[in-house]
Amino acid sequence: MTSVTTTCRDLGELLPVAQTACRLLFQQCYKAGIDNIFVTETYRSQARQNYLYAQGRTRPGEIVTWTLKSNHTSRLAWDIAVAPPKTLYDVNTLTKVGAIARKLGITWGGDWTRNIDRPHFEVKRNWKMPRGYKLEGQVFVPSNSKLKVQLIVKDKKEEIKVSNTIWDPGSPAMRAETENFIAQAVKEGIINASHLKDLQNGVITTDRLVGLYITIQQRRSK
């Protein structure tokens, strides 16, 4: 059971409709030149929501949430932050992201009249992609400040190649190939050995693997 103090940043824990909405938001941000944002929380158990609600009330600390009923618990919401050197919740950046979300039919907490929550975004279960928009390639949604938002548009041949090595390491053969790929990068000094350890321990997400692939390819090409 996950601890109430543990933050989930895995996009895969959201409902498919929210995953698509989040990827579309990050894609449009990337196209607008905003690549320094990352997800800080996706799914939140009710137990964790209760725990956070208690902070500043029955538990020490500042108040961090105003409700016991959050769409995080419904797997329809996600929070973001801004990477350094900007402040974590840079108002200017979050306002730009909020304006993009508004065009996509995604609810932005910065638009709320009470209890404004600029890092927060959510959708309803019946959200549909607005006309004229589509996911144009593989959208990489970072879950930490060290990686940038990426939109990767490959030709079909290249997509299959990448899919079989990095993006879908479900089968033993693909997992072995992925592990070898990461291990070689560690050996070359391109990435930290902790990535390989996390892969071996089964705690690495698909989004993070895509980010690693991008990082390794970029560093090898320099």
Secondary structure, DSSP 8 states (H G I E B T S, - for coil): ---TT-----GGGS-HHHHHHHHHHHHHHHHTT---EEEEE----HHHHHHHHHBTTTBSS----S-S--TTTTT-EEEEEE-TTS-TT-HHHHHHHHHHHHHTT-EEGGG-SSS--TTEEE--TT----TT----SEEE--SSTTS--EEE---HHHHHHHIIIII---SHHHHHHHHHHHHHHHHTTSS-HHHHHHHHTT---HHHHHHHHHHHHHHHH-
